[in-house]
Structure formats: C-alpha cells, structure tokens
Amino acid sequence: MPVTIAVDIMSGDRGAPVAIQAALKVLQGNNQVHLILVGDESVIRPKMERSGKKFQDRWTIHHTTEVVHMDDSPVHVLRRKKKSSMRLAINLVQEGKAHACVSAGNTGALMATAHYVLKTIPGVERPAIVSAFPTVKPGKQALCLDLGATVDTSIDQMVQFAVMGSTLAQVMSDVKEPVVGLMNVGKEDIKGTESVKAVHERLLHSSLNYCGYVEGNDVFSGEADVLVVDGFSGNVALKSIEGVMKYLMNAIKSVLRSSPWLKVLALLAYPLLRRIKRTVDPDRYNGAILLGLNGIVVKSHGGANKVAFYHAIQEAVATASQDMINLIHDRVAAALQED
C-alpha cells in the first residue's frame, strides 16, 4: 500500500547530505513511498531537484530552519524548539499526514518529544527502543528491547516490553507464537537481580511463549525471537555489539591488506567476504522503533551514513505497512486483564 514517511533531514551528526542521499535511494527503489522532507528548503530543494526530479511527484518539503543539536537537552528541545525539524516530523505523524517518521537526532530529545506529542498506547507506561539482530539461523532475526529508552526500568515496564516485542515479532516476522526470553547473567533461577526475578515470575504466568532466562551469548543464537532487557543493560549491549562488529570488519580488512598474497586471496574470496559483510554490517540493521507510542517513530544512529539512514527509512516503511499500533493496543489490553 502507499506509505508516507516524514524524514527529519537536518538532525544527526552528518545532517542533510546523508539524509537526502538516503531519501533518493528509497524513492528510486519503491514507487509506493511518498517522503515529506522536513528541514531547510534552501538546502533540500536544490539537491532534490537535481537528483530526484523524476520522483518529484513523490516528495514534498516541509520547511523549517530550526534544528535539534546532539547536545541539546530534552527539556530545552520540548520548550524552545517547537519548530525544529524533529518536532515537525513527529507532528506530521500525530496529525495523520505521515504514517511514520525517521530521525537521527539525539535519542533523549527524540524520545521526550515523541512521548509528549504522540503519547503512549493505553497500558504502556514508557516506550521502548527495539531493534533486530541477525542470528545464526538463516533468515531469522531476534528483536531486542529496551535498548536505552528507559535507563531505570520498572518490573511492570519490562513485562509491557515483552508483550509489545512479542506482538512486533508476530507482525514483522510472521511468527505465530514468538519465543520470548529474558536477558540475565545466567539461566539458573537463583541468578539475577530481584527485579529480574520478579519479571521472570510474571512472564512465567503470562500467555506469552516464554522460554525463561537467556544470556548475552544467546543474542545471535536464534534461541529466542524476542529478548527483553532493561534499558541500561540493553544500550550497553547494543553499543558493545556494534563496536565488536566494526572492529572485526576493520581487522579483516587490515589482515587482508598486509601482504600481496593475502590481497590476491581477498580478491578470490571477495564474493564470500561481501556476503559476510552484508550479514553482520551494523549499518544494515540501523533503524530502531520507538515501540509503544500512538504512532510510528524510527530512530537512526546519529552518525549514520547514507546506507544506514536508508535502512532506517526502510524500517519505517516496513513498520508503517502493518497495523502494528492497533495490534499492540489489543495485546497490551489483554495482558493487563491477565494481571
């Protein structure tokens, strides 16, 4: 179905040039997408008219010169930057003019603004940041939440995250009964903090397909479709995983360039290396959904390149194509009745 996505062109470390290149690639690959490019028209229009003229019926510009900077506090953004490209992109979702929005702006400001403008689904106290990780099982991904929206996560909130994550896995991965795991320092019942143990007990008596505790080394095993974790630990895990992936990719490049023979080997193995890179490249998994809001907001990495930002927009398109909000609303309501 046709989908309209509002794109915050100005926010993020790299600003408009990267976002515009990503937008052009999305328009080129999907004729069912309309993009509302939110930002400074004097910056956006020349580049879009030069490279995106043949798509001109599928993009519009929503002009503003106000930008959310990466060091802006959430309170300052809420009070003083009501016409920022971030705020206006979220407003377009709230007004029903866009099915979803994408921003690479700072996470705290995006979370606070989205929460203020869109509010949460009834029964959800706080939104969660959710993203997919590849697994060793071909074609299978694992959704992990919360990845940093709420640092000090309550027991009730983690149970809500489990319900929302299970519903998202059903919608996005077409899994009838997603397996839900709770991240812990071990699989034994005696391990973990008191709050994790309390969440464990709640999930054991829920209607979810709950498999119990999973450990950090199970993230890529495919053991669970949904991994539930508190926001502090989830954000640390996300950044660590991204760092390790980038380190390994750079280490492989460095080794293969270290001698003429290895360079020849690299040329021979190029198809295989390219396939591996596509599988583990964190840029391809960019785009985390702010789950639990009355609208779809996708967070891109602040330092995203054009490939990563492209995948963030694609995530917004895929999510907007599903009836996710209503499905999560119904599942959360049912879970509250269980309690």
N, C-alpha and C positions, 0 to 999 in steps of 0.2 A: 504494500500500500504506500501511497505518497507520504513522506515524512518531512517535517520542517524542523530544523535544528538551529538554535541560536548559538553562535560561536563568539565567545569573548576573545576578540582579536588582539587586544592590547596588553593583557596581563601576562605574567610569566617572565622568566629570565631573558628570553630571546625575543619577546614581543611580536609585532605584526608580521615581519618577513616569514617566519616559520609557520605561523598560523595561516597565512594566506596561501602559501605553497601547499599545505596540507588540505585546505579547503578546495583548492583547484583539483587536487588528486581525487578527492571524494566525488566532486561533481563529474569528473571525467569517467569514473567507474560506476556510477549509479544514477540513472536518469529519473529515479523516483525520489530523489532527495532535493529539497529546497533549503538553502542556507541563508540565514539572516546574520550578516557580518556586523557585529557591534563594535564600534570604535571610531576613530578619526577618519572621516570620509576623505580628507585630503591625502591621507596615507594609503587608504584601501582602494579607492576608485581607480587611480592610475594603473596600479598593478593588476587589478581585476579586469579592466577594460583592455589591457594589453594582452593578457594571457587567458582570460576567461570570457572573451566576447561571445564565443559560440554557446556558452552556457548562460548568457545574460538573462534569460527568462527564468532561471532557477536560482538566482541570488539577488539579494537586496541588501542595502546598507542602512543600519540604524546608527545615526551619527551621535557621537559624544567624544569629547576630548579628555574627559576625566578618567584617570587610571588608578587602579589599586596596585600599590607597590608591594614588593615582597616583605618589607619591614614595617608595613602599616599594621597597627593593632586592630583586632576585630571591632573593638568599641569605636575607634576612630572611623573605621570604614562605615559602620552602621549609622553613625551620627553625622559624619561630614562628607561622605562620598555616595550620596543617594543617586547621583547621575553617572557613576562610574560604569565602564563597560561591563564589569562583573555584575553589578546590581541590575542594570538594564536587561542583560541577558536572562537573568533569573526572573525578572518581572515579566518578560515575554512568555515564559512558561506559565507563570501564575495567571496571566491574562488570557491564556489559551491560544496565543498567537504562534507558539512553538511547542512541539511535542517534547522537547528536551533541550538542555543547554550544556555547553562544554566550556571549561575554563582551566587555564594553567596558573591562575592566581594563587596567592598564598592560602594554605589549607584552612587556617584559623578564620580568616576573613570570609572565605567561601562557605565554610560550614555555618558560621554565625549568620551570614546574610541569607543563605538558603533556608535555614531553620526559621528565621524571622519572617521571611516573605511567604514561604510555602507552607510552613507548619508541618507537623508530623501526622502520620496516619493515626487515627484513634487507637489507643492501646500501646503505642510506641513512644517511649519517653525520649529517646535520643536516636538520631540517625546513626548508621554505621557505614564506614568506608569498606567496600568489598571489592575484591579483585580476584581474577582467576590465575592459578599457577598451572604450568604443564605437569604431567605425571608420566611415569614410565609406561603406563598403559596407553597404547596408541589411540588417539582421538579423544582421550579423557582428560578433563581438567578438574581441578579442585578449587572451589570457592573458599576464600578465607576472609573472615570478618570478626572483629573490627580491626582495621589497620591504622587506627590513630584518630578517629573522630572524637572519641571519649577516652581520655587517659585514665581517669578513675572510674572504672566501670562497675556498676552495681550488679547484684545477682539477678534481679528482675530484667535488667537490660540485656544481660548475656543470654538469658532464656529467649527474650524477644529476638535477639540476633540469630539464634538457632532457628526459630520459626521463619524469619524472613529469608535467611540463607537457604533453607530447605525449599521454600517456595520459588526463589530465584533459580535454583538448580533445576526444578521441575520445568520452569518456563524456558530458560536459556539452553539447557542441555537435554531436554526431553527425557528426563529420568523420572519414572513414576513414583518411586519411593527412595529419594536420595538418602544415602548413608551420612549421618551427622556424627562427627567426632569432636570431643572437647580437648583442646590442647592442654597438656600438663607436663610436668617434669618426669613422669613415669606412668606406667599403666596400672600399677598396683593401687588398690583402694586406699592404702594408708598414706600415699604421697599426695602432695599438693597443699595449697593454702586452704584455710577454712572456707573461703568464698568459692573457690573452685569445687571443693567437695559438695557445697550446698547446691551449686549449679548442676553438678553431676546427679545428685539425688532428684532434682526437679526434672531433668531430662529423662531419667530412667522411668519416671511415671508419666511421661508425656506420650502423645500419639506419634511422635516423630520416630523415624527409623534410626534410633540412636545406638551407636556401636561402643560407646564408652570413651575412655581416655585414648588419645593419640599423642605421640611425642614429636619433637621438632624434626626428627629424621623421617617422619611419615608424611611430610608435606608433599613430597613428589612421588610417593609410593602408589597413590591411587586407592589406598585403603578406604578413604572417606571422600564423599562428594562435597561435603561442607565441613570446614574446620572453624570452630568457634574459639575465639581467644579475646582476652581483654585488650583494650585499645593501646595501652602502653607496650605490652609484650608484642602485640601484632605489628606495631610500627617499627619496633626494633628488629623483628624478624624480617619484615619487608625490606628494610634498608640493607640488612646484612645479606640477604639473598641476592639483591640487585648488585651489591658490591662484589660478592663472590663470582657471580656470572660475568661481570665486566672484567674482573681480574683474570678469570680463566680464558676468556676470549683474547685478551691482550697478551697473556702468557703464551698461548698457542701461536699467535702471530709472531711474537718475538723469537720463539724457538725455530719456527719455520724459516725465518729470515736470517738465521745465524750462520748458515753456510750455503754454498752453491748447491750442494747435493740436496739439502733439505728444501731449497727453493724449487728444485725440479720435482721433488716428492710432493710439495704443496700444489704445484700445477696439476700433477696427475690425480691428486686427491681432492681437487677443487670442488667437484660436484658433491662429494660426501661432506666436506667441510661446510659448504654452503647450506646443505640440508641440516646439519647440526646447529649452525648459527641461527637458522630460521626457527629451530625448535626452542632454543634457550635464550635467544636475544630478548632482554627485558623491554626493549623498545616495542616489540610486537605485542607485549602484554600491558602496554600503557592504557590507562583509562579505567579509573576506579569509580564505581557508582556510589553515590551518597544514598544509601538504602534506608527507607522508612519515611521519606518525605512525601508530601502530596504533590509530587512532580518529579521529573527525572533530571538529575544534575550529575554530570560526569566530571571528575577531577583528573586533569592531566598533570604529569610531572611538571614542576616549574621550569626545569631545564630541558624539556622535551625538544628533540629535533623534529624535522618535518615528518619523518617516518613515524615517530612515536605519537606526535599530535594527530596524524592521520588515523592511527589506530584508536585514539581516544574518540575522535568523531565517529568512527565506525562503531565503536561500542555504544555510543548514544543512539545511533541509527538502529542497531540491532535491538536495544532495550526498548526504544520507543515503538518498535513494530509489534510488541507484545502488550497484553493487557495486564501488565505487571502490578500496577498500583492497586487495582481492584482485587486481584488475586491475593496479594499480601494483606490487604484490608480484611478479607474474609478469613484467611488463615489465622491472623492475629486475634480476631474476634473469637474464633473457635478455641484458640489456645487459652484465652482469658476465661472462657466458660469452664475449661478443664480445671483451672485453678480454683 
